[in-house]
Amino acid sequence: MAINHFDSPAGHIADNVAGFARTLRACGLPVGSGAVIDALKALRLIDIGNRADVFSTLQAVLITRHDYALIFAQAFDLFFRIAKEGKDMLDPVQPLDQARKSPPSVSRRVLEALSPPAIMSEREASEGQEIRPSVSDLEVLQKKDFAQMSAAELAEVTRMIAKMKLPQARLRIRRTRPDSRGLRLDLRRTLRGGLHTGGEIVDIHRLGRIDKPAPIVALLDISGSMSDYTRLFLHFLHAATNRRGRVSVFLFGTRLTNVTRALRARDPDEALAACSSVVEDWAGGTRIATSLHDFNKLWSRRVLGQGAMVLMITDGLEREADSKLAFEMDRLHRSCRRLIWLNPLLRYDGFEPRAQGIKMMLPHVDEFRPVHNLSSIEGLIAALSQAPGRHGRGAARGLNEGHHARSR
C-alpha cells in the first residue's frame, strides 16, 4: 500500500520535486511545468519511503529520451543526497556545497547545475533574459573538452555546430554530361547538329565529367564511455544530413541501428528524439566486432558504393577484442574509399594505443583524429572537404595527424 506524505505538515515533497526539475533544466534537459505536475500526481501512487520507486517514477515522467538517462541519474543521486529511507523526499534539500567532494564520474554540468549561481541563471533564463558569450568565451569554447562543459556551454556549442559550413567534397565519376568546356568530343550531338546544315557548318559539342558529393557513412558509438560526446556529434550529423546529400548514420553499442531516416527531421530536437526512440542499447556496453559484422553483412553493399567515406566515432574499448574485430575492420576498410577513425581518447597528451581493441583497429584506418572539442570538428570538416583519394596511408600517419590536431 502506498504511503502518502503529501498531507504531512513537515513534508517538502512538492518543493523538492520543483527544485529537482529546475536542476534538470539547468543541466540542459527539457522539463516543463506540466511534467512537474504529472510527477507530483505519480508520486501519490507509490511508497515515498522507497528510494528506488521514487527514482523510477520521476525518471518515467521527467525523461523522454535515452540519452538523458545518465544525466538524470547523476542529478538525482546528488540532489537527494541523503540516502536514508524517505528522508531525502520529506526534508528540504539545500543546494550542493561545491567544497564537498563528489564522485569523479559525475558530469561537470550536473555539479554546476546544483550550485546556487546555476539555479539563479536557470531562473533568469526562464524569464527571458538571454546571455550571449563574449568573443574570448567563444575562443575558449573552441578548445574546451565537451565532457568538461556546463549546460550553458553545451547549448552554445550546439548552436555553433548547427551553423558550421559542412564539407562538400566532390567525387568525379565516369558518367559525362554536355559541357562546352569539356575535353571529350560529343560525336553523336555533333553529327546530329551537322544534319541541319548539310554538313557545311558544324558546331563542335563537348562532354565533361559529372561531379557528385562523395557519400558519407557514419558509425557512432553510443556506449556509456562515449556518452559525453554522442549527443553533440549527433547534432553535427543531423546538420550534415539536412545540408548535404548522401549521408548514412548508424549507431552501435551492443547492436547496430540505422538512424538515417530519423535524422532527416528538420528540427534537431525532433531528430534526436526519433533516434532515441529506435535505439534500445543507449549508454550500454560496446561490441564493435559484432556491430561491424552486421554492417558489413547487411548494409555495406547498399551505402558504401561510389567512393563512400566512412567516419567511425568510438573510443575503441571493445569488450571482446579478438581476431574477429581485425577481420571486420579490414573488410570495412577494403569496402570504402576512405576510413577515418575519430577517437575522443586522443585528447590526452600521453595517449598510446595500449588497449587490445585499439591495436587491432588501427592498422585498418586511413586517418586517426580526435573528436573532443570544436577545433577537432573543424579539422574533420577540413579533411572531408578535400578530394577523396584511395586509402592506403596506414595507421602510422593517421596517428601522427591525430596528435597534430590535438596539439592545436
N, C-alpha and C positions, 0 to 999 in steps of 0.2 A: 504494500500500500504506500502511495506517495506521501511524503511528509511535506506539508505546506508551511513555509515560514514567512509568507508574504504579509500575513496579518500581524506578525510579531512586531512590537514597538521597537525592538532592538535590531530588526532586520534592515540591512542596507543592500539588498539584492538588486533592486532597480537602479540605485546609484552605481553599483559596481558594474552591472551589465552595460549601462550607458557609458561609463568610463572606459570599459574594455572596448566598446565599439569605437570610441574616439581614438584609442590606441591603435586599433586595426586600421583606421583611416590614416593615422599618422604614418603607418607602415606602408601605405600605398594601396591598401585593399579597399574595394568599393563596398562600403557598408552604410546603408541608408537608415533613416529613422523607421521606416516600415519594417526592416529586418530586426531592429531592436525590439519593436512591439511584438513581433512574432516570437522572438526569443523569450521574452518575458511570459508570454502565453504558454510556450512549450515547457518552460521550467516549472510551471504549476502542475504539470502532469507527471513529474519524476521525483525521485528522492534527492533533495538538495544535499543531503549528507553524503552522497556517493559522488566522489570527485570524477570518476570515470564516466558516470552518466551525465554529469554536467558538461564535461568536455565533449562527449559525443553529441549531446543536444545542441550546444552552441555551434559546433562545427557543422552540423547538418543544416542549421538555419542561416548562419552568417557566411558560410563559404560556398561559393558556386563553381569553383574551378579546382582541379587537382593541383595546379602549380602554386596555389595559395596555402596548401595544407601545412607545409613546413614552417612558414612564417607564422601561421595561426598557432601551431603547437608551441613554438618558442615564446610567442607573446602570451599565451595562456599560462605557461609554466612560470613566467616572470611576474605577470600581473597578479595572479593568485598564488603568490609565493609561499603562503602559509599552508602547509600541506596537511594540516590536521583535519579530521572528519568534519566537513561542513563549515568550519570556521572561516575559510577563505571566502565564502559567499555571504556569510552573515555579518562579518565585521567590515568596517570601512577599510579600503585599501589606499595607501598613500603612494605617490609617485616614487619610482625606483631611485634609490640613492646611488649615484654613479661611483661613489667611492667604494661601495660594496662589491666584492668580487662576484663575477658571473661566469657561467660556463663558457669556455673558449669557443664552443660550437655555435653560440648564439650570434645571429646576424647583427651587424652594427646598426642597421636601421631599426631593429627591434629595441635595442638599448636606447637609442636616441628618441624613439617614439614614447618611451616610458619616462623620459626626463621632463620636468616642468616646462622648459622652453619649447620643447616639441609640441606639447599639448596646447600651449598658447598659440603657437604658429598654426596648428591644425584648426583652432577655433577662429583665428583671423582669416584663414583661407576659406572657411565655410561662410564667412561674412562677406566674401567677395574681394578681399584685399590680396591681390596677386603680387608676388615678389619676383622680380627679374634679376638673374645673376649678372654681375659685372663682367667686364672683359677679362680681368685677372682670374675671376672664378671659372670662366669658360676655359681658360688656358690650363687651369689645374685639373678640370674635368677631362681634358684630353688624355692625360697620363695616369689618372686615378683608376685603381683597380675596381671593377664592377662590384666585387664582393665587399669592398670597404665603403661603398656609397650609402648615403642616407636615402630615405624615401623621396625627399625633395630632389636630390641629385639624380636619382634613378628616373624620376619623372622628366627632368630636364634633358637627360641623356636620351630618353625615348623620343622626345620631340626632335632632338638633333639628328638621330638616326633616320627618322622619317623624312627629314629634309635633305639627306645626303644625295649627291648625284651618283647614281648607281652605274655600274660598268655597262658599256655597250660594245664590247669586243665583237668584231665581225669575223665570220668564218667564210672564206671563199670556197664555193662548191663548184662542181664540174658543169652544172647547167648554165646556159647562157641566155641572154635577152638582147633585144635590139639596143645598140648603143652607138651613137655617132662617133665616139672616141675609142671604140673598141679596136682591138688588134686583129680580130679574126674577120674574114670576109663572109658575109651572109650571101652565099651564092644563090640560094633559092629566091630571096627577095630581090636581089639584083637582076636576075634573069627575068623574073616576072615583071619588074618595072620596065625593062627594055622592050617588052612586047607592045607596050602602048606607043612607043616612038619608032617602031620598026627597026630598032637596033642602032639608030643614028646617035642618039644621046642616051648615055647610060649613067644613072645615078648609082654610085657605089654605096651599098648598105653594109654595115658592120655589126658585129656581135661582141658583147662584153660579158665578163663573168658576173654571176649573181653572188652578192654578199648577204648572209643571213646572220642574226645573232647566234653566237655559239650557245648550245644548250647548257644549262647548269643544273646539276643534281646535288642536293644537299642531304647528307646523312647526319642527323643531330642526335647526340647522346642526351637522354633525359633522366639519367640515373641520379641518385641522391648526391653524388660528389660533383655533379655538374649543375646543381640547382641554382647557384648564384649567377650563372651565365646563360642558361637555357632561354629564359624569358626574353632577355634583350636581343639575343641572336634571332629568336623567332620574330621579333619586331623588324629586324633587318631583312629577314627572308620574306616577311609579308610585304615590305616595301619593294623588294626585288620582284616578287610575284606580280604585283599590281603595275609596276612601271616597266617591266622588262619581260618579254615573252619567253616561252620555252624554259620554265623553271619548275623543277620537281623537287618536293621536300618529303623526306621520310624521317620519322622519329623512331628511336630504338632505345630500349633498356634491356628487358628480358625478352622482348619480342619486337617485331618490325611493324610499323604502322605508316601507311601512306596518308599524309595530311595535305596534299597538294590542292585538292578541291576545297578543303576547309579554309585555306589561306587566301583564297580568291575573293573573299568578302572584302568590301571596300573599307569598312570600319575595322581598325586594328583590334579593338576590344572584342568585337563580334567574331573576328577571325580566330583570335586566341581562345575564346570560349568554345568555338566549334572544335578546335584542336583538342582542348581539354576533355570534351565530351566523347571523343572517339578513342582516346588513349586510355588504356587500363593499367599500365605499369609505370605511371609517373612517379619519379623520385624513388624508384626501387633499386634493384640490383643491375648488374651490367653483364650482358652476354653478347659480346661483339662478334665472336665467331658464328654463333647461331643466327644472329641478325644479318650478317653479311651473306651467310649461306642462303637465307630466304630471299635476300635481294638479288643475288646472282642467279638464283634459280627462277624466280617469278617476275622480276622487273628489269633486269639488265638489258634484255633484248628490246624492251619497249621504250626505255628512256635514255639509253647510252648510245644511240645511233647518231650519225652526223657530227662526229667530233665533240662529244659532250665533255665538259669539265666537271669533276666530282670534288665537292667540299665535304670532308669528313671532320666533324666537330666533336671531339671526345678527348678525355684525358688518357685513354689507353689502359686504364686499370681493369683489365679483364679478369673475371672470376676463374675461368678455366682456360688458361693460356697453354695451348699445345700446338702441334703441327697443323691442326685444322685451321687455326687462325691465320698462319702464314700462307696456307694454300688458298683460303678465301680472299686474302688481301692481294695475292699475286693474280688471282683470276679477275678481281676488280680492276687492278692496275692495267692488265692487258686489254680490258674491255673499253677503257675510256682513253681520251686523248691526253688528259692531264689530271693528276690526282694531288690535291692539296690537303694536307692534314693541319687542322687548326687545334692547338692544344693549349689550354689555359695554364698548364704547369710550366710553360716556358717563361712565365712572369718571374720565376725565381732565377736569380743570377747564377746560382750554383747547380742548376738543373743538369742532371745526367740521366741518360736512358738506362736506368738500372732495372726497372720492372720488366718481367719476362714478356708481358704483352706488348710493351713499347718496343722492345728489342725485335720482336717478330714482325711488327708492323712497319718499322722504319725503312727497311730495305726496299719496300714496295711503294714508296711515295715519291713524288717529284719535288714537292716543297713542304717544309715543316715550319709553320708560323705560329706565333702567339695569338690569342684571341681573348684578351682580358681587359682592354680599355678601348677608348675611341680611336687612339692612334693606331692600334693594331687593326681595327676595322678599316680605317682609311688606307692602311698599307695593303690590306686584302683587296680593296676596290681598285687600287693602282695596279695590282698584279692581275686582276681579272680584266682590266681594260687593255692589257697587252694582247697582241695577236696570239691565239692559242697555237702552240707548237707541239711536236711529238714529244712524248715522255722519254726519259732515259737519262736524266741528270743525276739521279741517285739520291739517297738519303743524306749523304755527307754534305752536299751543297745545300740541301734543304735545311739541315740543322744549322749550318752557318748563317743562312738567311734569317732563320728564326731568332738566333741570338742577336743578329744585327738589328732586326726590327724591335726586339725587346729593349736594347740599349738606347734606342731613340726615345 
